[in-house]
Amino acid sequence: MLKKTISILLCLILVISLPAPTVCAVEGTTEVVYLEDGSYITTTIQSYSTYSTYEITAKKTQTYTLQNGVVCWDIVLTGTFVYDGTTCECTASNVNIIVYEDGWATYSRRSGRDDNYCFSNVVMRYTNIAGIVATSVPCNMTLTCDVNGNLS
């Protein structure tokens, strides 16, 4: 009985002492750009530390909002970076487009990654009920990471 109790106690100590995977959200930055028609694009950067001390995943989101406060769409650029204080590399990137309002669609979309950055070039278009393109909004994003894990 004593051996069993000691075995269970040792197992519990081992489980408790194992490092837990870390996923930590870091407060992001926000920028708002107002367009001529009163609509605006809000750009936010949110980063997440992952299992490794020297790996970071970040999302840069552009949200298009009409003057009356109606959110029409989001474009989300996600990049994963590995850095070591000397070099930095973008190891993965992805672009997602989420449309909330009827009439909006993706007209063109291009994305990629290279060295320490990833990018997306997207044009969103609104077509009115008569089938006429009423609004065209280009959105170009770059997400960059430096050798110390700082994002911009």
Backbone hydrogen bonds in HBPLUS format (Angstrom, degrees):
<---DONOR---> <-ACCEPTOR-->    atom                        ^
c    i                          cat <-CA-CA->   ^        H-A-AA   ^      H-
h    n   atom  resd res      DA  || num        DHA   H-A  angle D-A-AA Bond
n    s   type  num  typ     dist DA aas  dist angle  dist       angle   num
A0005-THR N   A0001-MET O   3.04 MM   4  6.29 158.5  2.09 148.1 153.7     1
A0006-ILE N   A0002-LEU O   2.93 MM   4  6.13 161.5  1.96 150.6 155.7     2
A0007-SER N   A0003-LYS O   2.88 MM   4  6.06 155.5  1.94 146.5 153.7     3
A0008-ILE N   A0004-LYS O   2.96 MM   4  6.18 161.3  2.00 150.2 154.6     4
A0009-LEU N   A0005-THR O   2.95 MM   4  6.12 161.6  1.99 148.2 153.7     5
A0010-LEU N   A0006-ILE O   2.90 MM   4  6.07 159.6  1.94 150.0 155.1     6
A0011-CYS N   A0007-SER O   2.96 MM   4  6.16 155.5  2.02 146.7 153.5     7
A0012-LEU N   A0008-ILE O   2.96 MM   4  6.21 158.4  2.01 150.8 156.4     8
A0013-ILE N   A0009-LEU O   2.99 MM   4  6.24 158.9  2.04 148.7 154.4     9
A0014-LEU N   A0010-LEU O   2.95 MM   4  6.13 156.6  2.00 146.4 152.9    10
A0015-VAL N   A0011-CYS O   2.94 MM   4  6.18 162.8  1.97 152.6 156.7    11
A0016-ILE N   A0012-LEU O   2.94 MM   4  6.09 163.9  1.97 151.6 156.1    12
A0017-SER N   A0013-ILE O   2.96 MM   4  6.03 147.2  2.07 143.4 152.3    13
A0024-CYS N   A0049-SER O   3.27 MM  25  5.25 147.7  2.38 127.9 137.2    14
A0049-SER N   A0024-CYS O   3.08 MM  25  5.25 158.0  2.13 144.4 143.7    15
A0026-VAL N   A0047-SER O   2.90 MM  21  5.39 164.0  1.92 156.9 156.5    16
A0029-THR N   A0045-ILE O   3.11 MM  16  5.30 129.0  2.39 129.2 141.9    17
A0045-ILE N   A0029-THR O   2.94 MM  16  5.30 146.7  2.05 143.9 152.3    18
A0031-GLU N   A0043-THR O   2.80 MM  12  5.15 147.6  1.91 147.3 157.5    19
A0043-THR N   A0031-GLU O   2.73 MM  12  5.15 169.2  1.74 161.0 164.6    20
A0033-VAL N   A0041-ILE O   2.94 MM   8  5.32 161.9  1.98 146.6 152.4    21
A0041-ILE N   A0033-VAL O   2.90 MM   8  5.32 159.1  1.95 151.8 156.4    22
A0035-LEU N   A0039-SER O   2.81 MM   4  5.45 175.6  1.81 155.8 156.9    23
A0038-GLY N   A0035-LEU O   3.03 MM   3  5.54 165.2  2.06 121.2 124.4    24
A0040-TYR N   A0065-THR O   2.91 MM  25  5.46 159.1  1.95 155.4 162.3    25
A0065-THR N   A0040-TYR O   2.91 MM  25  5.46 169.0  1.92 166.2 169.9    26
A0042-THR N   A0063-THR O   2.92 MM  21  5.13 157.8  1.97 145.4 148.8    27
A0063-THR N   A0042-THR O   2.86 MM  21  5.13 157.4  1.91 144.0 151.4    28
A0044-THR N   A0061-THR O   2.92 MM  17  5.29 153.3  1.99 145.3 154.0    29
A0061-THR N   A0044-THR O   2.85 MM  17  5.29 155.6  1.90 149.8 157.7    30
A0046-GLN N   A0059-LYS O   2.86 MM  13  5.26 160.3  1.90 152.5 159.2    31
A0059-LYS N   A0046-GLN O   2.73 MM  13  5.26 160.3  1.77 158.0 165.0    32
A0048-TYR N   A0057-THR O   2.66 MM   9  5.21 155.1  1.72 165.2 172.9    33
A0057-THR N   A0048-TYR O   3.01 MM   9  5.21 176.9  2.01 152.7 153.6    34
A0083-TYR N   A0054-TYR O   3.00 MM  29  5.38 160.1  2.04 144.6 150.9    35
A0056-ILE N   A0081-PHE O   2.92 MM  25  5.35 158.2  1.97 149.7 156.4    36
A0081-PHE N   A0056-ILE O   2.79 MM  25  5.35 167.8  1.80 161.1 165.0    37
A0058-ALA N   A0079-GLY O   2.86 MM  21  5.47 162.5  1.89 160.7 166.7    38
A0079-GLY N   A0058-ALA O   2.93 MM  21  5.47 159.6  1.97 154.4 161.1    39
A0060-LYS N   A0077-LEU O   2.80 MM  17  5.14 163.4  1.82 152.4 157.8    40
A0077-LEU N   A0060-LYS O   2.84 MM  17  5.14 174.0  1.85 156.6 155.7    41
A0062-GLN N   A0075-ILE O   2.88 MM  13  5.21 158.8  1.93 148.9 155.7    42
A0075-ILE N   A0062-GLN O   2.87 MM  13  5.21 148.6  1.96 143.8 154.2    43
A0064-TYR N   A0073-TRP O   2.99 MM   9  5.59 162.1  2.02 157.3 163.2    44
A0072-CYS N   A0064-TYR O   2.89 MM   8  5.73 163.4  1.92 159.7 165.3    45
A0066-LEU N   A0070-VAL O   2.84 MM   4  5.26 166.5  1.86 151.8 150.7    46
A0069-GLY N   A0066-LEU O   2.93 MM   3  5.34 162.5  1.96 118.8 121.7    47
A0100-TYR N   A0072-CYS O   2.72 MM  28  5.08 168.1  1.73 146.9 148.4    48
A0074-ASP N   A0098-ILE O   2.86 MM  24  5.16 152.9  1.93 146.2 155.3    49
A0098-ILE N   A0074-ASP O   2.88 MM  24  5.16 166.0  1.90 151.1 155.9    50
A0076-VAL N   A0096-ASN O   2.78 MM  20  5.12 170.9  1.79 159.2 162.4    51
A0096-ASN N   A0076-VAL O   2.89 MM  20  5.12 158.1  1.94 143.1 150.2    52
A0078-THR N   A0094-ASN O   2.84 MM  16  5.19 170.4  1.85 157.5 160.7    53
A0094-ASN N   A0078-THR O   2.90 MM  16  5.19 141.4  2.05 146.0 152.7    54
A0080-THR N   A0092-ALA O   2.93 MM  12  5.19 155.6  1.99 145.8 146.9    55
A0091-THR N   A0080-THR O   2.81 MM  11  5.67 146.9  1.91 148.3 159.0    56
A0082-VAL N   A0089-GLU O   2.91 MM   7  5.39 157.5  1.96 152.8 159.7    57
A0089-GLU N   A0082-VAL O   2.86 MM   7  5.39 152.9  1.93 150.1 159.3    58
A0084-ASP N   A0087-THR O   3.13 MM   3  5.86 149.1  2.23 159.6 162.4    59
A0085-GLY N   A0147-VAL O   2.83 MM  62  4.76 134.4  2.04 152.9 152.2    60
A0090-CYS N   A0115-ASP O   2.57 MM  25  5.86 155.5  1.62 169.9 161.4    61
A0127-THR N   A0103-GLY O   2.93 MM  24  5.14 162.1  1.97 137.2 139.8    62
A0105-ALA N   A0125-ARG O   2.90 MM  20  5.52 144.2  2.03 149.9 161.5    63
A0125-ARG N   A0105-ALA O   2.91 MM  20  5.52 167.7  1.92 163.0 167.2    64
A0107-TYR N   A0123-VAL O   2.76 MM  16  5.40 158.0  1.81 158.0 164.0    65
A0108-SER N   A0123-VAL O   3.35 MM  15  5.18 156.1  2.41 131.4 135.5    66
A0123-VAL N   A0108-SER O   2.97 MM  15  5.18 159.4  2.01 138.5 139.9    67
A0110-ARG N   A0121-ASN O   2.86 MM  11  5.06 136.1  2.05 137.6 150.4    68
A0121-ASN N   A0110-ARG O   2.69 MM  11  5.06 161.2  1.72 155.8 159.3    69
A0112-GLY N   A0119-PHE O   3.12 MM   7  5.57 152.3  2.20 143.3 145.0    70
A0119-PHE N   A0112-GLY O   2.91 MM   7  5.57 159.5  1.95 152.5 154.4    71
A0114-ASP N   A0117-TYR O   2.93 MM   3  5.67 164.2  1.95 162.3 163.2    72
A0117-TYR N   A0114-ASP O   2.96 MM   3  5.67 160.6  2.00 145.6 151.9    73
A0145-CYS N   A0116-ASN O   3.05 MM  29  5.69 161.2  2.09 167.1 171.2    74
A0118-CYS N   A0143-LEU O   2.97 MM  25  5.39 149.2  2.06 143.2 153.0    75
A0143-LEU N   A0118-CYS O   2.89 MM  25  5.39 165.0  1.91 156.2 159.9    76
A0120-SER N   A0141-MET O   2.93 MM  21  5.29 152.7  2.00 145.6 148.3    77
A0141-MET N   A0120-SER O   2.87 MM  21  5.29 164.8  1.89 156.0 161.2    78
A0122-VAL N   A0139-CYS O   2.89 MM  17  5.18 173.1  1.90 149.3 151.7    79
A0139-CYS N   A0122-VAL O   2.68 MM  17  5.18 161.1  1.71 170.2 171.2    80
A0124-MET N   A0137-VAL O   2.91 MM  13  5.18 168.7  1.92 146.4 144.7    81
A0137-VAL N   A0124-MET O   2.74 MM  13  5.18 168.2  1.76 158.8 163.0    82
A0126-TYR N   A0135-THR O   2.80 MM   9  5.07 162.4  1.83 147.5 151.1    83
A0134-ALA N   A0126-TYR O   2.82 MM   8  5.75 148.5  1.92 154.2 164.8    84
A0135-THR N   A0126-TYR O   3.40 MM   9  5.07 163.2  2.44 135.5 137.5    85
A0128-ASN N   A0132-ILE O   2.90 MM   4  5.54 157.9  1.95 156.4 149.8    86
A0131-GLY N   A0128-ASN O   2.86 MM   3  5.38 161.9  1.89 119.3 124.4    87
A0152-SER N   A0144-THR O   2.90 MM   8  5.25 142.6  2.04 147.9 153.0    88
A0146-ASP N   A0150-ASN O   2.95 MM   4  5.40 154.5  2.02 144.5 152.3    89
A0149-GLY N   A0146-ASP O   3.04 MM   3  5.42 169.4  2.05 119.6 121.2    90
